[in-house]
Amino acid sequence: MTVREGAGLRAKGRIAAILAAVLVCATAAVAIASTTRARVGTQQGKLGTMLAGGNGHTLYLFMRDKSSCYGACAKAWPPDYTHGTPAAITGSGVNSKLLGTTRRKSGALQATYNGHPLYFFSGDSKPGDMHGENANAFGGHWYVVGTSGKAKKPVVFNPGSY
């Protein structure tokens, strides 16, 4: 074996090790993301009653979404992962019949409500925050979700509507 061949084998070995590490991390992320059943409740906000995760953080829907938020989008708008069908928090007003799941590219399940995949917003730091409301990001608008399963869009004052 020449020196050049040995260097090539070492480089291929490093690449294989890196790819294996990435695969292990991705598999672990899916396993961690989907080991608990998502809980969906409500919070009161400036738009009224809106959906919230079990941690009290606001849940959003992406108007153009059919589970198309990946990469940088999913870092800004983390999916509400679940293991099995999400559970409605008792007495919250969440309609358990509207809860469901969608499978992401990774194989993990994401909670849905009325067919809309549910997301948190990375800019919300505490329960009740809704800093992602009406955001226009990643090719579409983001809105909080009402118990009806529809986007709760902000009311825009139109002085010409009298």
URQUI-V704480 format. One record per residue. RES is the residue in one letter. SS is DSSP state (@ for helix, = for strand, . for the rest). Layout:
res=RES ss=SS
res=RES ss=SS
//
This chain:
res=M ss=.
res=T ss=.
res=V ss=@
res=R ss=@
res=E ss=@
res=G ss=@
res=A ss=@
res=G ss=@
res=L ss=@
res=R ss=@
res=A ss=@
res=K ss=@
res=G ss=@
res=R ss=@
res=I ss=@
res=A ss=@
res=A ss=@
res=I ss=@
res=L ss=@
res=A ss=@
res=A ss=@
res=V ss=@
res=L ss=@
res=V ss=@
res=C ss=@
res=A ss=@
res=T ss=@
res=A ss=@
res=A ss=@
res=V ss=@
res=A ss=@
res=I ss=@
res=A ss=@
res=S ss=.
res=T ss=.
res=T ss=.
res=R ss=.
res=A ss=.
res=R ss==
res=V ss==
res=G ss==
res=T ss==
res=Q ss==
res=Q ss==
res=G ss==
res=K ss=.
res=L ss=.
res=G ss==
res=T ss==
res=M ss==
res=L ss==
res=A ss==
res=G ss==
res=G ss=.
res=N ss=.
res=G ss=.
res=H ss=.
res=T ss==
res=L ss=.
res=Y ss==
res=L ss==
res=F ss==
res=M ss=.
res=R ss=.
res=D ss=.
res=K ss=.
res=S ss=.
res=S ss=.
res=C ss=.
res=Y ss=.
res=G ss=.
res=A ss=@
res=C ss=@
res=A ss=@
res=K ss=@
res=A ss=@
res=W ss=.
res=P ss=.
res=P ss==
res=D ss=.
res=Y ss==
res=T ss==
res=H ss=.
res=G ss=.
res=T ss=.
res=P ss=.
res=A ss==
res=A ss==
res=I ss=.
res=T ss=.
res=G ss=.
res=S ss=.
res=G ss=.
res=V ss=.
res=N ss=.
res=S ss=@
res=K ss=@
res=L ss=@
res=L ss==
res=G ss==
res=T ss==
res=T ss==
res=R ss==
res=R ss=.
res=K ss=.
res=S ss=.
res=G ss=.
res=A ss=.
res=L ss==
res=Q ss==
res=A ss==
res=T ss==
res=Y ss==
res=N ss=.
res=G ss=.
res=H ss==
res=P ss==
res=L ss=.
res=Y ss==
res=F ss=.
res=F ss=.
res=S ss=.
res=G ss=.
res=D ss=.
res=S ss=.
res=K ss=.
res=P ss=.
res=G ss=.
res=D ss=.
res=M ss=.
res=H ss=.
res=G ss=.
res=E ss=.
res=N ss=.
res=A ss==
res=N ss==
res=A ss==
res=F ss=.
res=G ss=.
res=G ss==
res=H ss==
res=W ss==
res=Y ss==
res=V ss==
res=V ss==
res=G ss=.
res=T ss=.
res=S ss=.
res=G ss=.
res=K ss=.
res=A ss==
res=K ss=.
res=K ss=.
res=P ss=.
res=V ss=.
res=V ss=.
res=F ss=.
res=N ss=.
res=P ss=@
res=G ss=@
res=S ss=@
res=Y ss=.
//
